[in-house]
Amino acid sequence: MTSLLEKFDPIPSVQQAPTVQVTATPGELASIAGVADVVGLPVGTSGELPVGLKASRSGLAAAGFDGEVGQALMISPADGPPMVLYGVGQPGEVDGAGLRNAAAALARAAEKQVRLAIMLPQSAATTPEDAAQSLVEGALLARYHFGGLKRDNTAKLLGVLTLLAPAETVPAVERGVRRGQVFAAAAALARDLANAPPSLLTATRMAECAQALAHEAGLEVRVYDKDELLAMGCGGLLGVNAGSADPPRMIRLTYRPQAGDAQKLTFVGKGIMYDSGGISLKPADAVHATMKNDMSGAGAILAAMTALRRLDCPTAVTGYLMCTDNMPSGTATKLGDVLHIRGGTTVEVINTDAEGRLVMADALVLATEEPCDAIVDIATLTGACMRALGVQIAGVFGNDQQLIDQVSRAAEAVDEPVWQLPLAHRYRKELNSEIADIKNMGGPNGGAIHAALFLEEFVRGKPWAHIDIAGTAQNEKAAGWQTAGCSGFGARLLIQLACDFTTAR
């Protein structure tokens, strides 16, 4: 295993990021042949077809293409490079989410091509800068590939992406391209971390990755080992780790903007590197097989924070990544055991598969012990949230509506949707314990609410929001700019939130 660890890098797509460039729209598409294997041309559901396209609306319709977002059609003209027509819907109405999916359809249609050029739509319900960002994100993320472990890896990675834009918009488009690259790289990193096999990406290895990435991203990093966690009284993380052969790690990341008096935001992420359920062992089903993704919250925070310096984020951000696996053994926490969380709260463990809230409780307390204006946690926390909202929408809870609204706006901006669920205190008594301050689970119903209520116990009244990504962390199949496998959901959302964060202090 050691030799494999030395050879395996869990962030290959970041190192193999394609070149992205902008050039003014050429007079003749044939002139782009030197820098692109295929050119993507936007086509709406109405209006004029691209200049030089030797096709008719009726001919395109006969081929099954009418310009709707998500459609793509490859054609090979007699002169010039092959073209992919990509649908942008009704002219002037396509927004960032639509452009992201439009570019994804184009990139998938040209999946065998290494050099891709995309012509920006002449009209969209967004600025050229935002349109460019969305197109870059859509193309890069649709062509994402986790290929670190295949001996016969035949996937063709995207090598060069060129955006073709009117000359007067080139400066704005270049700004959008830079942002798109940063956002896409963060999402790819979050996917890589979650897709990495759990025997390779242990808590220790996660800490090593964080240290290396923090150095490159201008972040401060501090890693806490088991002895330090014992001294700090972090009984939640230690209790979950009790059955594991691998030691736990708490990773603290700090981003400090250039401005001295910045607003302060703290992220807390669940980093369960593999969740067997502990003594409350999960059934051997399809969900159990995806439990390497149970660190997706921590992965999203690490990925998001690597982007903040490049975007000149004005908010000071601290991130806590609470990392361990959850395994059954002779030393594992047992049902009925009582854990002591940082700060002294005692928790009766009635289900060892409700472990994410235990590791995050320690970090939430730590977050309240230092100056911060708001706390946001993110976790693959409850199957109940997945059953309520499905696999495309995350749940959001909180004690501060202004903060929840900011999370929702950030989610909408990056097309990682969330839906607010109630923090219903009428259910709080279901967490009461006869022998401890609180139990780690409530009754059989309302599990996502119980989990949120449990976490609220440790934020000490600070403005706080909780994002449950249990459903959105994994894709069964590719759709739009999402690929099959671990989604990286949350990385782009947290970047947007941190960059736009405001509070009335």
N, C-alpha and C positions, 0 to 999 in steps of 0.2 A: 504493500500500500504506500509506503514511503516513496518508492521510486515513481509510482504513478502520480503522487501528489507533486513531485518535483517537475513532472512533465506537463501537468494539467494546469492551465490558467483559466479560472472561471469567468474571465471577462474578455473572451476573444473578439466579440463584435465591436467593442470599443477600440481595440487595437487595429482592427481591420476596417475602420470607418472609411467610407468612400470619399473621394474628393467631390466637393460641391462648389459649383461656380455659376456666375451669371454672365450672360452676354446679350448684347442688343439683338433684337429680332432681325434675322437676316432677310435680305430681299428675296433670295431664292433658297428654298429649303435644301437644295442639293449642296449648298455651301457648308452645311453643318455636318456633312458626311465625315469630315476628318476628325470630329470630336465626339460623334455619337453613332451607335449602331442602329438606333431607332429613335424616331421623333414622335412625341405625343402631341396631338392637336386637340384643343377643346372644341366640343360640338354640343350646342344646346338643343333643347327639344323644338326650338323654333329659331327663326332668324337665318342669316346668311351662313353658308358653309365656309370654312377656311379658304383663303385665297390659294389657288393652285391645286385644290383638291378636285380631282377629276371623278366626281361621283355625284349622284343626285339623292335627294331625300327618299325617293321611292326605292332606289337601289340599296340604300343603307337599311331601310325598313325591311326589305326582302331578306337582308342578311341578319335580321334580328336586332338591329341597332337603331334606336330612335333618340338618343341623346340624354337618357335618364342617368342620374348619378349612380355610379356602380357598374355601368356598362362600358365595355371596351371592345374595340374591333381592330385587328391588325390587317393592314393592306400593304401590298408591295408594288409601288409604282415602277414604271419602266426605267425612270431616271431618279437618282437620289436615294436616300436611305429608306428602309421600310418605315411605315407610319402606324401609329396606334391612335385611333380616334377614341377619346375618352369623354364620357358624358358629363355635362355640368348642369343639366336640368334647364329650367326656365331662365332665359338670359336675365342677368341682373339680380337673381334671387339666391344663388348658391352662396352659402355662408362658409365659415371655416370648417365646420364639421363635414359639410358636403364636399369641400375641396380636398379634405384629408382622405375621404373615402374615394373620391374621383381619382386622385393620384395613386391610391393603393390599387385600384382596378387596373390602371395603366401599368403600374410596375409588375403586377402579376401577369398581365397579358404578355409582357416582354420579359418573362422570368429567365429566359435563356440568354438574354443580352446583358453585357457587362457595362456598356456605356449608354446612358439614357438621357435624352433631352426632353424637356417639357415646356411647351409654350403656355404662358399665362393666359387665362381667359381675358378678353377685352372688357368684360363687365362682370362684376360680382358684388355681393352685398357686404363687402369688406374692403379694406385698403390694400394697395399693392404689397405693402410690407406684411400684413397679416395673411394675405393670400399666399405669398411666397413661403411664409413659415408653415402654413398648413400643407402646402404641396410637398415641401421637403419632408415634413414629419410623415405624411402618408406614404410617400415612396420609400423612404428609408425603413420605416417600421414594417411595411408590408413585405419587404425583402429581407427582414431579419432572419437569421439562421443560427441556431445553436449547434455547432458542429465540432465541438472539441473532442469528442470521444469516438467518432466513426472512423474506421480504418479506410473505408471506401466512401469518401465524402465528395459526391459529384455535384453538389449544389453550386450554382454560379452566383457568387456574391456580386453585388452592385459595386462597380469600381469608380465610375465617374457619373455624376448627376449634374446636368447643365440646365439652368432655367433660362428660357428665352423671353425677354421682356422688352417693351418699347423703351427706346433710349432714355426718354425723360424720366422713366420710373426706375432705372437701374440702381441709383443709390438707395432708394427705399427697399427695393427687392433684395439688395445685398444685406441690408439690416435684417430683413425677415429670414433670409437664408441662414445667417449666423445664429439667430434664435432657434430656428427649426433644427439646426444641427445639434445645438446644446440640448434641447428638449428630447430629441430622438435618441441621442447618445445616453441620456439618463434613463429613458424607458428601456433601451436595449440592455443597459447594465443591470437594471432591476430584473429583467427577464433572465439574463444570464445567471444571476445569483440564485433565483428561484428554481431555474431549470437544473442547476448543478446537483449531482447525486449527493445524498446526505452523508455518505461515508467519505466523500471528498471535501465537501464544504461543511466542516464541523464548526462549532463555536470558536475554536482556536483559529481555524483557517479564516473564518469571517473577520476576526480581529486583525489578522495579518493583512487581509485585503483592505480593510478600513484604514490601516496605518499607511499602506502604500498609496491608496487613492487620496487620502487626506493630504499627504505631502504634495502630490501633484495639483490638488485643487485649492491649496492655500487654507486648509482647515487645521485647527488644533485638534489633537486626538489624545485620549487617555483611555487605556484599557485596564480594567479591574479584574484581577484573578480571584480564585476561590477564597484565599486567605483574606484578601482585602474585603470581599463581600461579607465574609463572616464578621470582620471587625466593624463593618458598617451596619450590620443587622438586617441585611437584605434576605430575609427568610423566605420570601416568595420565590425568588430565582433559585436559591439553594434548595428549597423543598422540592421543586420540580426536577432539579438536577440530581436528586438523591439516588435515583436508580441508574444513573448513567455511568458508563466507563469513561466518557469524555468530560473534561472539566467545563464549567460555565465561564462565560465572559460577559461583562457589561462594558459596552463601548460608548464613550461620551465624545461626541463631536461638537466643535464650536466654530461657527462662522462669525467673524466680526467685520462689518462693513467699514468703509473708509470714514464715514461720518461718525463722530464720537457719540452723540446723544441719540442712538437709534432705538426704535421700539424693539422689544424682545419677545421672541416666539420660541416655545419649546415643543419639540416633537418627541413622542415616545412610541417605540415600535416593538411589536411582538416578534421575537426572533427564535421561534421553536424550529430548530434545524431539521428535526424529524419528530413527528408526533405519533407514537404508537398508541397513545391513550394512557400509558403507564399501567398501573394495576387494573384500571378500568379499560382493559384492552379493546381497541376498535375491532370490529368484524373485518374479515379478510375480503373486503369488497373494493369496488373501483375508487371510492373516496379514500380509503386507506392508502391505496397505491399512489395518491397524489400528495401525500403528507410531507414530502420534501418541500412543498411550497408554503409550509406553515410559518416560514420566516419572511414571507412576502412583505409584511409591514416594515420590518427592520430593513429589508432590502430596498424598499421604496424610499425610506428616509436617507439611507446611505447614498443612493443614486441621486436623489434630489439635491442633497447638500453638496455633491461634487459639482453641481451646475451653478451655484449661487455666485461665486466669484466671477465667473465668465459673464454673467448677466448683470453684474454690479448691483446685486440685490441690496436695497436700502435697509432691510430688517436684520437685526442680529438674531441668529438662530442657533439653538442648542439642540442636539439630537441624542437621545438615549436608545441604544440598541440592546435589548435584553435577550441574550443568546444562550441557549442550551437545547439539548434534545430531551424528550420525555419518554423514558424507557422503563419497562418492568424488570425488576431484579430483586434479589434478597434484601437490598438496601433501599428500595424505592419507598416513597411516601405511601402510606396505607390509607384506606378509607377510614375516617374517624380521627386521623392525626390532626394536630393543631399546629399551624405555622405562625411565626411572629414576623409580621411585615415591618419594614423600615418605619420607625416611629412608634412601634409598640402595638399596633392593632393585631389582634389574634383572629385567625381564620380557621374554622373547622372545614377540613377537606372531605366532602361527601362524594366527590367524583374526581378522580385524578385526570380525567380527560377535559376538565374545565381548568386547564393549566395556564392558558395565555393571560387571563386576568390576574393570576397570581404573580407572574413575572413582571407584568406592567405596573402592578400596585407599588412595588418598590421604587420604580422610576418616577411614578407620579408624585410620590412623597418627596423624592429628591428634587423634582422640578419645582415644588412649592418652597423649598428651602433656599432658593436663590431668586434674585429679581427676575420676574418675567411678567409680561402683560397678558399672555394667554398660553394655554397648553392644548395641543392637538395630538391625540393618539390614533394609531392606525394598526389594524390587526385582522388577520383571518380568524375571527373570534367565534362565531356561532353558526351552526347549521340552521338555526331558527331564522336568522336573517336571510340566508340563502333561500329558504323555503318561502319566506314572505315576499322577497323582491326578485328572485330569480338570479340568473348568472350575468346579467348585464348592468345591474344597478346596485350600488353599495348603499348601506344604511348609514345615516348620520344622526347622532344624538348629541345633547349638550345642555349646559346650564346657562348659556348666554346666547340669545337669539342673534345678536349682531355678529358674533363669531360664526355661528352656524350659517348665517346668510353669506358670509364671506367664503366659507367652505363651498357652499352651493354655487356661488358665482364662479369660483375657480374651477369647480368641476364642470360647469357648463362650458366655460371657455376652452377647456382642453378635451371635451367630449369624453370625460370619465364620470358618468352621471351618478349622483347620489340622491337619496330621498330621505327627508327627515322623518324619523320615527319618534314616538312619544317617550319621554323620560318620566314614566308614570309612577309617581311615588306611592300610589295606592298599593303597588305590588312590593314595596320595600320590606314589609313585615315577613314576606315569604323567604327572605334571606336571614331571618333571625335564627340564632343558634342557642341551644340550651347550655352550652359549655364554653362558647367563645364569643367574641364581639360580633362575628358575622360568619355565615356559611358561604362557600364558593359557588353554590347553585341554589336556585329556587325550585318552584314546582315544575310540573311537566309542560306547562304552557307559558308562552311569553319569554322564551329563553334569551332572546336578543335584548329585551328590556331588562331582565334580571342582570345580565352581564354588564350593561351600561350603568345600572344602579350600583352594582358592586364597585365599578371603577370610580364612580362619583364620590364614594366614601373617602377617597385618598387625595382628592384635589384641593381640599380645604377651602372651598369657596372661590378658587381662582377661576376666571373665565376658561371654559374647557369644552372641547368638542371631541367626540369619539366616532371614528369611521370604521365600520365593520365591512371588510372586503372578503368575507368568506366565500361569497358566490362569484365575485368578479376576478379572483386571483388566477383562475384556470379557465382556458378555452378548450372545449372539446374539439372544435374544428376552426379553421381560419374563416374570418369574415371581415371585410373591409380592411383596415390597416392592422387589425389584430391577427396574429398567427396562432396556430394550434399550440397548446402547451401553456406554460406560465405566462401571464399577461403583462406583468410589470405595472399593473393598475396602481395608481397612487403617486408614482414618482412625478409625473408631469403635473398632477393636481397640486402636490405640495410645493413644487417650484412656483407655480402661478400664485398660490396662496401666500407664500413668503414674499414674493416680489410686490404683491398688491396689499399686503397686510396693513391695516390701520386700526387704531384704537383711541378712544377718548380718554386720555390720561389726566 
